[in-house]
Amino acid sequence: MTTNRESLRPRSGLWRRWQEIRLIGQDPVLGLGLLLVGLFVFLFIAWPLLRVIWQGFLDQETGAFDTRYFNQYFDPYYQRHNFFVLRNTLVMGFFTALGGTALGFVFAYTVVRCNIPFPRFVHVLTLLPTISPPFAIAIAAILLFGRAGLVTKRLLGIDFAQGVNDIYGIDGLVFVQIITFFSVAYLIIRSMLERLDPAMEEAALSLGASKFHIFRTVTLPLLIPGLAGSFLLLFVESLADLGNPILLGGNTTVLSTEIFLAVNGQFDQQKGAALSLVLLIPTLSVFLLQRYFVSRRSYVAVTGKPTGGQLMVKEPWIRWTFISITFLMLLLVLALYISILIGSFTTLWGINYTPDLSHYATAFTRGMNAILSTTFLSAVATPIAGLVGMIVAYMVVRKSFSGKESLDFISNLGGAVPGTILGIGYIVAFINAPIVVVGVVYALLAAYLVGNAASGWGKRVAILAVGTVVGYGFNWLPYYLRLDEDGWRWLLAGGFLLLAFLAWRLAAPGRGRNAALVLVGMALMLAIYNLSPLLTEPMIRWGRTLPGLVWPRVIGKTASAIKVFTQPTMAILGFTYLVAAVYVLAQVRDRWRWLLAGGVLILCASLIFFGSPLALVGTPYIVIAAYAVRSLPASVRAGVAALQQIDPSIEEASTNLGADAGYTFRRITLPLILPAFIAGLIFAFARHMTSLSAIIFLTTAEWPILTVWILSEVEQGGMSTAAAYSVILIAIVLAAIGLLYLLLGKAFASQVDVDLSIG
């Protein structure tokens, strides 16, 4: 018996990676899911960040390599101002994180350990800042403590002059930031307190230790990862915020406002990108530290639910001290939000307090387009963020492959980096067609499709090359045949119908109908694309004939919403078709898959490379992508928390009984994680509705965003109108949350709790 020496040689890392890729491709759930989420995070997270980095070193006019904005940090002329801005940014972040974490701890400890009256009411009020615009507290602070504020001017009679301190500046900004973000720390610390196993505290108590000694030596050390994680997260959130510094900064400038002014005021993308890199260094560093401390949550004795009851605080002076601080702060929060509500019904705050409904009339007429646009785009982005987040969570928790940690890390970057950086990244990445990126995405999807169609390498390469070249050549048919775009799409629709007939005839027994229906649906979508103007254009014309201002805007926005679904960009349509074609090929007999794959590649390549693929700036799709990316970390964390609470043996039992991975995921895993999915949707919608920093760079006249309108009203002195917009926005978010709980609360009442604290 001879031994093959080649088999005894140690395999290289590259060879092992290649074998791993082959195994991943054989698992339909892992292969396709990993490919889709990988492309999503690459397109809308990694690529924009890389473009920002490159843009910071690229002269806007000449395109030459340029480091002038970085050199200014060493130039005596600019050095003082630049370091002053950097110092203000770090000071704001540090004190916001310190104060917010301390306040969040007080609230969490009071709710969990002090037997507080009306705990549910306290919990709901504490979460108000998380469902309101990030600068709502700033508006309220101006209404109460501004130079014409109700407290400062009316009650205290303060006349602000040169040298007199007011709400504007670093101190007022830090105060507002603490109130805005402390609820995040409250969620994290409360979750950890509730999941502490009380056995150690009870053991120390039985040995005669005092309550303070137990808190200092047992409870507090167990909470250190949560406290550190909260501090670092609030530091990042504070640095990333744009609305509050713009409204309350005064003469104090921070990096986020400098970036905004560079892009929107000076129209200097290179300067904005360079400043973004400066801001990215501390935020990314702190984000890495925060992930480290969050990963140490195993330091806490977490057993799903604690084995016993909480060790309650019974000393009256300690208990009532915590309760008093909590209720006093709640009164302040409540006063701030009541001032927004009252301000929205005031003629002119600070001058004329006569009740007036005209601000709401303005909001529901002139601002109706912004209200409808924001609500619609947020609603569309919500399931996208939830679905991508659940897939990432499933990959991270249930699958093992190289790069899993990188996928988890990059998927969380969208919420970690400041929104201003992401907004600039989207502008420079998608203002023109990123043809190289389009080619990479197409090549990966097409290669996966061809890999399922043929077994030999030569045959795969031939199908891929011929299909791509012929498909690209199809784009010249309109020119030679003198067809307009509609005629070209009708031609492609006919091609998909032909493929549907072939799939029906070549499909495996009993599967022809499914394959044909998918391809007919592709043809039908192209037909709808062409026929959609026959519906939307008459709708717009009819809406303009209606009396008033409300209904014309409602009808016009409805028509625009229909276009979002019926007339996507050709590249988006082509990529979607490539993914759907993977299912079609699975229904066809093996020996004929190559033929169908070639036909699909020809038609999809023609769609993808038509016109300016993925030039998304100015379209609603870029706003949807930005929304989804900003809320993706919360969806991922919710999914991870839910999957970690599900015993893997349930899924293993399904597999052992003969179910494939897809069936197990659909029938076993998905129903179990649905509560987390719904919770992620609720958080995502609230985050979308209240986002500003990234969206402010992407909004257009056709698709205005409500938070941008609120900021614009404040800058123009329309405080009462801004307050009315804020009330409407909060009402929409509360209505959406209430509706979801009403529809789904009973269905999941018995399900396990979902830890959303990290998100």
C-alpha positions as a printed Julia matrix, in Angstrom:
759×3 Matrix{Float64}:
   0.0    0.0     0.0
   1.46   3.3    -1.04
   0.9    6.59    0.59
   0.19   9.69   -1.4
   2.85  12.16   -0.26
   0.82  15.08   -1.51
  -1.98  14.24    0.89
   0.5   14.26    3.79
   1.72  17.78    3.1
   0.26  20.49    5.33
  -2.38  22.42    3.51
  -1.84  26.12    3.03
  -4.1   28.71    4.62
  -5.28  29.75    1.17
  -6.25  26.18    0.33
  -8.17  25.83    3.59
  -9.99  29.1     2.93
 -10.92  27.88   -0.53
 -12.31  24.64    0.89
 -14.27  26.65    3.41
 -15.75  28.79    0.65
 -16.77  25.63   -1.21
 -18.5   24.28    1.87
 -20.27  27.59    2.43
 -21.52  27.53   -1.16
 -23.02  24.08   -0.6
 -25.19  25.4     2.26
 -27.95  27.45    0.58
 -28.88  29.34    3.75
 -25.31  30.16    4.71
 -24.03  30.74    1.17
 -26.7   33.04   -0.19
 -27.37  34.74    3.15
 -23.7   35.47    3.72
 -23.32  36.76    0.16
 -26.31  39.11    0.43
 -25.46  40.64    3.81
 -21.8   40.83    2.83
 -22.66  42.8    -0.28
 -25.03  45.04    1.69
 -22.44  46.0     4.32
 -19.8   46.4     1.62
 -21.97  48.67   -0.54
 -23.49  50.86    2.16
 -20.98  50.76    5.02
 -17.45  49.76    3.98
 -17.37  51.42    0.54
 -18.69  54.86    1.71
 -16.21  54.89    4.61
 -13.34  54.01    2.27
 -14.44  56.77   -0.12
 -14.47  59.28    2.74
 -10.93  58.3     3.68
  -9.76  58.67    0.1
 -11.68  61.93   -0.45
  -9.89  63.52    2.5
  -6.61  63.21    0.58
  -7.99  64.18   -2.84
  -8.03  67.73   -4.15
 -11.59  68.59   -5.17
 -10.61  70.55   -8.27
  -7.52  68.82   -9.64
  -7.96  65.29   -8.28
  -4.36  65.28   -7.06
  -3.17  63.86   -3.75
  -3.42  66.62   -1.15
  -2.9   66.73    2.65
  -3.47  70.46    3.24
  -6.33  70.06    5.72
  -4.3   67.64    7.81
  -1.26  69.93    7.63
  -3.36  72.71    9.18
  -3.14  70.92   12.53
   0.58  71.73   12.47
   0.28  75.19   10.9
   0.49  77.95   13.56
  -2.15  79.99   11.71
  -4.84  77.28   11.88
  -3.51  75.21   14.77
  -5.16  77.11   17.61
  -8.64  77.01   16.07
  -8.4   73.36   15.02
  -7.26  72.14   18.42
  -9.88  74.34   20.09
 -12.58  72.57   18.07
 -11.06  69.17   18.84
 -10.85  69.99   22.55
 -14.49  71.13   22.62
 -15.53  67.9    20.91
 -13.71  65.68   23.4
 -14.87  67.72   26.41
 -18.48  67.5    25.22
 -18.18  63.75   24.7
 -16.47  63.09   28.04
 -18.85  65.04   30.27
 -21.91  63.83   28.37
 -20.78  60.24   28.82
 -19.93  60.78   32.49
 -23.16  62.57   33.38
 -25.38  60.34   31.23
 -23.9   57.13   32.66
 -24.26  58.39   36.24
 -27.85  59.48   35.66
 -28.67  56.24   33.84
 -27.27  54.25   36.78
 -29.39  56.2    39.27
 -32.53  55.56   37.24
 -31.73  51.87   36.7
 -30.87  51.25   40.36
 -34.0   53.05   41.49
 -36.3   51.07   39.19
 -34.72  47.67   39.9
 -33.69  47.86   43.57
 -35.71  50.62   45.3
 -39.3   49.41   44.82
 -40.26  52.71   43.19
 -43.94  53.72   42.89
 -45.36  53.52   39.36
 -42.35  51.73   37.84
 -43.94  51.31   34.39
 -44.76  55.03   34.24
 -41.17  55.86   35.17
 -39.85  53.46   32.53
 -41.98  54.98   29.78
 -41.05  58.56   30.66
 -37.38  57.63   30.8
 -37.53  56.32   27.25
 -39.13  59.49   25.83
 -35.76  60.89   24.58
 -35.15  57.71   22.55
 -38.32  58.19   20.45
 -38.03  61.93   19.89
 -35.79  63.93   17.58
 -32.23  64.18   18.92
 -32.58  67.93   19.26
 -36.07  67.97   20.82
 -34.52  68.54   24.25
 -32.49  71.4    22.76
 -35.66  73.04   21.47
 -37.28  72.6    24.89
 -34.2   74.02   26.63
 -34.33  77.11   24.42
 -38.05  77.52   25.14
 -37.47  77.31   28.91
 -33.94  78.61   29.49
 -33.12  80.58   26.35
 -32.71  84.32   26.15
 -36.5   84.66   25.76
 -37.22  81.53   27.8
 -40.2   81.08   30.06
 -38.04  80.44   33.13
 -35.13  82.75   32.46
 -36.98  85.81   31.19
 -40.57  85.47   32.43
 -40.03  83.93   35.87
 -36.5   85.04   36.78
 -36.39  88.27   34.76
 -32.88  87.69   33.44
 -31.78  90.06   30.71
 -28.94  88.44   28.85
 -26.11  90.7    27.77
 -22.45  90.47   26.9
 -20.68  88.28   29.45
 -23.87  86.86   30.96
 -23.97  83.07   30.76
 -26.9   81.46   28.98
 -28.01  78.09   27.61
 -25.79  78.5    24.57
 -22.25  77.17   24.87
 -20.45  74.06   26.07
 -22.19  73.9    29.48
 -25.71  74.15   28.07
 -24.79  71.74   25.29
 -23.5   69.14   27.76
 -26.63  69.53   29.9
 -28.91  68.88   26.92
 -26.75  65.98   25.69
 -26.98  64.28   29.09
 -30.78  64.51   29.12
 -30.9   63.33   25.5
 -28.74  60.22   25.87
 -29.0   59.07   29.49
 -31.87  56.72   28.64
 -29.41  54.61   26.59
 -27.26  54.09   29.69
 -30.41  53.38   31.7
 -31.4   50.53   29.35
 -27.96  48.91   29.44
 -27.45  49.16   33.21
 -31.02  48.12   34.03
 -30.68  45.03   31.87
 -27.49  44.04   33.68
 -28.97  44.71   37.12
 -32.01  42.56   36.36
 -29.84  39.68   35.2
 -27.41  39.67   38.11
 -27.64  36.41   39.99
 -28.5   37.54   43.56
 -26.92  34.42   45.09
 -23.54  36.13   45.62
 -25.11  39.18   47.22
 -27.28  37.02   49.45
 -24.22  34.96   50.47
 -22.33  38.11   51.42
 -25.36  39.36   53.36
 -25.65  36.08   55.26
 -21.98  36.4    56.25
 -22.72  39.71   57.94
 -21.54  42.18   55.28
 -23.26  45.53   55.16
 -25.37  46.61   52.19
 -22.81  49.26   51.24
 -19.95  46.78   51.49
 -21.87  44.34   49.27
 -22.57  47.09   46.75
 -18.92  48.21   46.71
 -17.29  44.77   46.56
 -19.87  42.6    44.74
 -22.54  44.55   42.83
 -20.42  47.4    41.48
 -17.58  45.18   40.14
 -20.16  43.03   38.36
 -21.61  46.17   36.76
 -18.27  47.59   35.61
 -18.54  46.2    32.03
 -22.01  47.74   31.71
 -20.94  51.08   33.18
 -17.85  51.21   30.98
 -19.84  50.14   27.92
 -22.47  52.81   28.66
 -19.83  55.49   29.12
 -18.11  54.67   25.86
 -21.37  54.34   23.93
 -22.61  57.72   25.16
 -19.23  59.22   24.27
 -19.65  58.01   20.68
 -23.3   59.11   20.52
 -22.4   62.58   21.76
 -19.59  63.03   19.25
 -21.85  61.78   16.45
 -24.7   64.16   17.27
 -25.27  67.13   14.97
 -28.59  68.72   15.92
 -27.81  69.75   19.49
 -24.39  71.33   18.69
 -25.91  73.34   15.82
 -28.74  74.67   18.0
 -26.89  75.21   21.29
 -23.23  75.47   20.35
 -23.2   79.24   20.19
 -19.58  80.31   19.86
 -18.49  76.78   20.75
 -17.8   74.76   17.62
 -17.37  70.99   17.56
 -16.21  68.69   14.78
 -19.7   67.59   13.68
 -20.77  71.19   13.04
 -17.46  71.96   11.33
 -18.06  69.03    8.96
 -21.61  70.15    8.24
 -20.55  73.74    7.53
 -17.68  72.58    5.32
 -19.99  70.54    3.09
 -23.23  72.55    3.16
 -21.78  76.02    3.72
 -18.43  76.02    1.95
 -19.26  73.19   -0.5
 -15.84  71.72    0.18
 -16.15  67.94    0.21
 -12.43  67.42    0.74
 -12.44  69.53    3.9
 -15.54  67.76    5.16
 -13.95  64.36    4.48
 -10.67  65.39    6.15
 -12.5   66.6     9.26
 -14.52  63.39    9.19
 -11.3   61.39    9.43
 -10.24  63.46   12.43
 -13.61  62.74   14.07
 -13.43  59.09   13.04
 -10.25  58.46   15.05
 -11.72  59.04   18.57
 -15.15  57.6    17.73
 -13.74  54.42   16.2
 -11.24  54.0    19.04
 -13.96  54.37   21.66
 -16.25  52.07   19.68
 -13.6   49.34   19.81
 -13.26  49.84   23.56
 -17.03  49.72   23.96
 -17.2   46.43   22.07
 -14.49  45.06   24.33
 -16.37  45.92   27.49
 -19.68  44.7    26.08
 -18.02  41.4    25.14
 -17.08  41.05   28.8
 -20.72  40.77   29.77
 -19.91  37.15   30.57
 -18.23  38.67   33.59
 -21.75  39.1    34.92
 -23.57  36.04   36.15
 -26.18  35.92   33.43
 -28.46  32.9    33.47
 -31.31  34.12   31.31
 -33.35  34.99   34.37
 -31.99  35.39   37.92
 -32.38  32.38   40.14
 -33.87  34.44   42.97
 -35.41  37.8    43.72
 -33.53  41.07   43.68
 -31.75  42.27   46.81
 -33.93  45.31   47.46
 -32.82  48.49   49.19
 -34.79  48.81   52.43
 -32.95  51.63   54.23
 -35.39  54.56   54.01
 -32.84  57.34   53.55
 -31.01  55.53   50.72
 -34.2   54.39   49.04
 -35.89  57.79   49.14
 -32.71  59.58   48.07
 -32.62  57.52   44.87
 -36.38  57.88   44.37
 -36.24  61.65   44.94
 -33.42  62.16   42.43
 -35.25  60.0    39.89
 -38.58  61.81   40.24
 -36.94  65.25   40.2
 -35.17  64.4    36.95
 -38.39  62.95   35.55
 -40.15  66.21   36.4
 -37.45  68.05   34.48
 -37.82  65.72   31.49
 -41.6   66.04   31.67
 -41.33  69.84   31.89
 -39.11  69.9    28.82
 -41.57  67.89   26.76
 -44.58  69.82   28.07
 -42.84  73.03   27.0
 -42.56  71.62   23.47
 -46.28  70.81   23.49
 -47.28  74.21   24.89
 -44.84  75.99   22.59
 -46.48  74.39   19.57
 -49.78  76.15   20.51
 -48.17  79.54   21.27
 -48.31  82.47   18.87
 -44.73  83.63   19.42
 -42.77  82.14   22.27
 -41.2   84.72   24.55
 -43.29  87.58   23.22
 -46.9   86.53   22.7
 -48.23  83.47   24.57
 -51.69  83.61   23.06
 -52.94  80.13   22.04
 -52.63  79.63   18.3
 -53.27  76.65   16.0
 -51.64  78.19   12.95
 -48.37  76.29   13.48
 -50.15  72.98   13.06
 -51.95  74.37   10.04
 -48.54  75.22    8.58
 -47.2   71.78    9.45
 -50.08  69.95    7.78
 -49.95  72.1     4.66
 -46.48  73.36    3.85
 -44.84  70.57    5.82
 -47.13  67.73    4.74
 -44.65  66.57    2.09
 -41.9   66.23    4.71
 -44.19  64.38    7.13
 -45.3   61.89    4.47
 -41.81  61.44    3.01
 -40.2   60.76    6.39
 -42.89  58.31    7.47
 -42.88  56.43    4.17
 -39.09  56.12    3.82
 -38.77  55.11    7.48
 -41.42  52.44    7.04
 -39.71  51.04    3.92
 -36.26  50.99    5.57
 -37.53  49.32    8.75
 -38.08  45.75    7.43
 -34.84  45.99    5.42
 -32.86  46.77    8.57
 -34.72  44.08   10.51
 -34.19  41.4     7.88
 -30.5   42.15    7.3
 -29.95  42.35   11.06
 -31.56  38.97   11.67
 -29.52  37.33    8.9
 -26.28  38.78   10.3
 -27.25  37.64   13.81
 -28.04  34.13   12.54
 -24.69  33.93   10.76
 -22.78  35.16   13.79
 -24.47  32.92   16.36
 -25.36  29.75   14.44
 -22.69  29.46   11.75
 -18.94  29.07   11.86
 -16.78  30.57    9.11
 -13.74  32.75    8.65
 -14.55  36.42    8.78
 -17.53  36.04   11.11
 -16.09  38.57   13.54
 -15.39  40.99   10.68
 -18.98  40.72    9.47
 -20.26  41.43   12.97
 -17.87  44.36   13.37
 -18.6   46.04   10.02
 -22.38  45.6    10.4
 -22.15  47.6    13.64
 -20.01  50.35   12.13
 -23.04  52.0    10.52
 -24.37  52.97   13.93
 -20.97  53.6    15.5
 -19.46  56.14   13.13
 -20.93  59.64   13.2
 -23.79  60.17   10.8
 -22.02  63.14    9.23
 -19.22  60.82    8.1
 -21.7   58.35    6.66
 -23.62  61.11    4.88
 -20.49  62.48    3.22
 -19.47  58.94    2.33
 -22.77  58.38    0.53
 -22.36  61.61   -1.42
 -18.86  60.86   -2.7
 -19.59  57.15   -3.23
 -22.9   57.35   -5.07
 -23.08  60.76   -6.71
 -21.68  59.13   -9.86
 -21.96  55.55  -11.02
 -19.38  53.51   -9.03
 -18.8   51.22  -11.99
 -15.98  49.26  -10.32
 -18.15  48.52   -7.29
 -21.08  47.62   -9.53
 -18.8   45.23  -11.39
 -17.63  43.59   -8.16
 -21.19  43.1    -6.88
 -22.31  41.76  -10.24
 -19.33  39.4   -10.48
 -19.97  37.89   -7.04
 -23.7   37.38   -7.61
 -23.16  36.06  -11.14
 -20.4   33.72   -9.97
 -22.67  32.31   -7.26
 -25.42  31.8    -9.83
 -23.1   30.11  -12.32
 -21.6   27.98   -9.56
 -25.04  26.45   -9.05
 -25.53  25.94  -12.79
 -22.44  24.02  -13.89
 -19.83  21.75  -12.34
 -16.74  22.3   -14.46
 -14.56  25.39  -14.14
 -14.27  25.83  -17.88
 -18.01  25.69  -18.33
 -18.61  28.17  -15.48
 -16.15  30.71  -16.84
 -17.6   30.37  -20.34
 -21.18  30.94  -19.14
 -20.11  33.92  -17.06
 -18.05  35.53  -19.8
 -20.52  34.98  -22.65
 -23.54  36.0   -20.58
 -21.87  39.2   -19.37
 -20.52  40.28  -22.77
 -23.76  39.55  -24.61
 -25.79  41.2   -21.85
 -23.69  44.34  -21.98
 -24.09  44.36  -25.78
 -27.86  44.31  -25.34
 -27.64  47.88  -24.06
 -26.81  48.98  -27.61
 -29.98  47.5   -29.05
 -32.11  50.57  -28.34
 -29.66  52.61  -30.43
 -29.53  50.22  -33.38
 -33.22  49.37  -33.31
 -34.2   52.97  -32.54
 -36.08  51.96  -29.42
 -36.73  54.17  -26.44
 -36.15  52.9   -22.9
 -39.71  51.59  -22.68
 -39.24  49.6   -25.88
 -35.96  48.18  -24.57
 -37.67  47.06  -21.35
 -40.5   45.44  -23.34
 -37.84  43.53  -25.25
 -36.25  42.32  -22.0
 -39.68  41.39  -20.63
 -40.17  39.2   -23.68
 -36.81  37.58  -22.96
 -37.87  36.71  -19.41
 -41.12  35.22  -20.73
 -39.07  33.03  -23.08
 -36.93  31.92  -20.15
 -40.11  31.16  -18.18
 -41.25  28.82  -20.95
 -37.83  27.11  -20.99
 -37.81  26.76  -17.2
 -41.27  25.18  -17.3
 -40.17  22.65  -19.89
 -36.74  21.94  -18.39
 -37.72  21.89  -14.73
 -37.54  18.81  -12.53
 -40.82  16.91  -12.14
 -43.32  18.91  -10.15
 -41.2   22.1   -10.04
 -41.9   23.69  -13.42
 -44.69  25.87  -12.14
 -42.59  27.49   -9.41
 -39.68  28.27  -11.73
 -41.94  29.64  -14.47
 -43.89  31.84  -12.04
 -40.74  33.54  -10.76
 -39.55  34.37  -14.28
 -43.03  35.54  -15.31
 -42.95  37.8   -12.25
 -39.68  39.3   -13.52
 -41.25  40.0   -16.9
 -44.33  41.42  -15.2
 -42.19  43.79  -13.12
 -40.66  45.23  -16.3
 -44.13  45.65  -17.75
 -45.27  47.42  -14.57
 -42.22  49.67  -14.83
 -43.38  50.82  -18.26
 -47.07  51.04  -17.37
 -46.62  52.76  -14.0
 -46.64  56.32  -15.46
 -50.11  55.59  -16.85
 -51.26  55.53  -13.22
 -48.95  57.94  -11.41
 -49.01  60.85  -13.86
 -52.84  61.1   -13.97
 -52.81  60.84  -10.16
 -50.48  63.83   -9.91
 -52.54  65.87  -12.39
 -55.75  65.01  -10.58
 -54.23  65.87   -7.22
 -53.3   69.34   -8.45
 -56.95  70.03   -9.24
 -58.09  69.32   -5.68
 -58.83  72.31   -3.42
 -56.53  73.26   -0.56
 -52.95  72.24    0.06
 -53.25  68.99    1.98
 -54.84  66.6    -0.51
 -52.72  67.67   -3.5
 -49.59  66.85   -1.45
 -51.04  63.56   -0.19
 -51.96  62.42   -3.7
 -48.6   63.58   -5.1
 -46.65  61.75   -2.42
 -48.74  58.61   -2.95
 -47.79  58.7    -6.62
 -44.11  59.14   -5.7
 -44.36  56.21   -3.28
 -45.78  54.02   -6.05
 -42.81  54.95   -8.24
 -40.38  53.83   -5.52
 -41.71  50.28   -5.82
 -42.6   50.19   -9.51
 -39.69  52.14  -11.0
 -36.49  51.27   -9.11
 -33.13  51.85  -10.73
 -32.19  49.27  -13.34
 -29.18  48.11  -11.3
 -31.32  47.42   -8.21
 -33.77  45.52  -10.39
 -30.99  43.49  -12.05
 -29.34  42.54   -8.76
 -32.7   41.46   -7.36
 -33.32  39.3   -10.43
 -29.91  37.6   -10.03
 -30.79  36.61   -6.46
 -34.22  35.31   -7.49
 -32.62  33.34  -10.34
 -30.75  31.19   -7.79
 -34.12  29.78   -6.7
 -35.18  29.27  -10.32
 -32.07  27.24  -11.14
 -32.7   24.99   -8.14
 -35.99  23.9    -9.79
 -34.4   22.99  -13.14
 -32.83  19.64  -14.04
 -29.07  19.62  -13.6
 -28.09  19.12  -17.22
 -30.1   22.16  -18.39
 -29.18  24.65  -15.7
 -26.31  26.09  -17.72
 -28.69  27.11  -20.51
 -31.06  28.92  -18.2
 -28.2   30.52  -16.27
 -26.74  31.94  -19.49
 -30.09  33.43  -20.5
 -30.62  34.98  -17.06
 -27.11  36.47  -17.06
 -27.66  38.1   -20.46
 -30.86  39.83  -19.38
 -29.63  40.77  -15.88
 -26.29  42.13  -17.12
 -28.2   44.3   -19.58
 -30.28  45.72  -16.71
 -27.36  46.22  -14.32
 -25.03  48.02  -16.72
 -27.72  50.2   -18.31
 -27.28  53.94  -17.86
 -25.62  55.05  -14.6
 -25.89  52.06  -12.27
 -26.13  52.88   -8.57
 -25.84  56.64   -9.01
 -28.21  56.95   -6.06
 -27.68  60.49   -4.75
 -30.92  62.42   -5.18
 -33.06  59.28   -5.13
 -35.1   57.97   -2.19
 -33.09  54.73   -2.22
 -30.01  56.4    -0.75
 -32.1   57.71    2.16
 -33.6   54.24    2.71
 -30.09  52.74    2.73
 -28.84  55.35    5.22
 -31.82  54.69    7.51
 -31.28  50.93    7.39
 -27.55  51.2     8.05
 -28.01  53.5    11.06
 -30.45  51.1    12.76
 -28.73  47.87   11.68
 -26.68  47.44   14.9
 -29.82  47.38   17.04
 -31.4   44.72   14.83
 -28.2   42.64   14.94
 -27.93  42.86   18.74
 -31.6   41.98   19.18
 -31.19  38.93   16.96
 -27.98  37.84   18.7
 -29.61  38.16   22.13
 -32.63  36.13   21.02
 -30.62  33.38   19.31
 -28.34  32.99   22.32
 -31.41  32.24   24.44
 -32.6   29.47   22.1
 -31.22  25.98   22.71
 -29.43  24.85   19.48
 -30.57  21.29   20.15
 -34.03  22.22   18.84
 -32.58  23.06   15.43
 -30.29  20.02   15.55
 -33.31  17.79   16.18
 -35.01  19.18   13.09
 -31.9   18.52   11.0
 -31.59  14.97   12.36
 -35.19  14.3    11.33
 -34.31  15.07    7.71
 -35.15  18.77    7.36
 -32.77  20.91    5.33
 -31.27  24.17    6.56
 -33.84  26.34    4.83
 -36.81  24.44    6.24
 -35.32  24.45    9.75
 -34.75  28.19    9.61
 -38.26  28.95    8.3
 -40.21  26.6    10.57
 -38.09  26.45   13.74
 -35.63  29.31   14.13
 -37.66  32.15   12.62
 -40.78  31.68   14.8
 -38.57  31.62   17.91
 -36.78  34.87   17.06
 -39.87  36.71   15.85
 -40.25  38.64   19.14
 -36.7   39.94   18.74
 -37.41  40.73   15.1
 -40.47  42.78   16.04
 -38.58  44.54   18.82
 -35.84  45.41   16.34
 -38.46  46.78   13.94
 -39.9   49.04   16.64
 -36.51  50.44   17.53
 -35.5   50.79   13.88
 -38.61  52.79   12.95
 -38.13  55.15   15.89
 -34.48  55.63   14.96
 -35.35  56.28   11.31
 -37.95  58.89   12.14
 -35.58  60.79   14.42
 -32.34  60.57   12.37
 -30.66  63.77   11.24
 -26.86  63.72   10.97
 -26.55  61.42    7.92
 -29.87  62.32    6.32
 -29.28  66.07    6.26
 -26.78  65.58    3.4
 -29.12  63.32    1.37
 -32.51  65.02    1.51
 -33.98  66.51   -1.66
 -36.88  68.81   -2.55
 -38.94  65.82   -3.7
 -38.11  63.78   -0.61
 -37.75  66.26    2.29
 -37.08  64.87    5.77
 -38.96  66.11    8.82
 -35.96  66.38   11.16
 -34.2   68.6     8.62
 -37.29  70.8     8.42
 -37.4   71.11   12.22
 -33.78  72.2    12.28
 -34.42  74.7     9.49
 -37.38  76.2    11.35
 -35.31  76.67   14.51
 -32.5   78.36   12.56
 -35.06  80.75   11.04
 -36.56  81.58   14.44
 -39.78  79.58   14.0
 -39.57  77.9    17.41
 -43.32  77.32   17.69
 -43.51  75.76   14.23
 -40.5   73.59   15.05
 -42.24  72.51   18.25
 -45.36  71.59   16.27
 -43.29  69.46   13.89
 -41.62  67.78   16.9
 -44.98  66.96   18.48
 -46.22  65.47   15.21
 -43.07  63.37   14.83
 -43.28  62.03   18.39
 -46.99  61.27   17.89
 -46.24  59.28   14.71
 -43.56  57.23   16.49
 -45.79  56.57   19.5
 -48.68  55.6    17.23
 -46.47  53.17   15.29
 -45.14  51.6    18.49
 -48.62  51.34   19.96
 -49.99  49.79   16.78
 -47.25  47.16   16.68
 -47.78  46.27   20.31
 -51.53  46.13   19.79
 -51.25  43.82   16.79
 -48.43  41.63   18.04
 -48.35  41.95   21.82
 -50.82  39.15   22.47
 -49.15  36.82   20.0
 -45.79  37.05   21.75
 -46.92  37.61   25.32
 -45.54  34.25   26.43
 -42.25  34.47   24.55
 -38.91  35.05   26.2
 -37.76  38.59   26.9
 -35.41  40.15   24.39
 -32.32  42.01   25.52
 -32.14  45.18   23.47
 -29.76  46.96   25.77
 -26.72  46.67   23.53
 -28.57  48.01   20.55
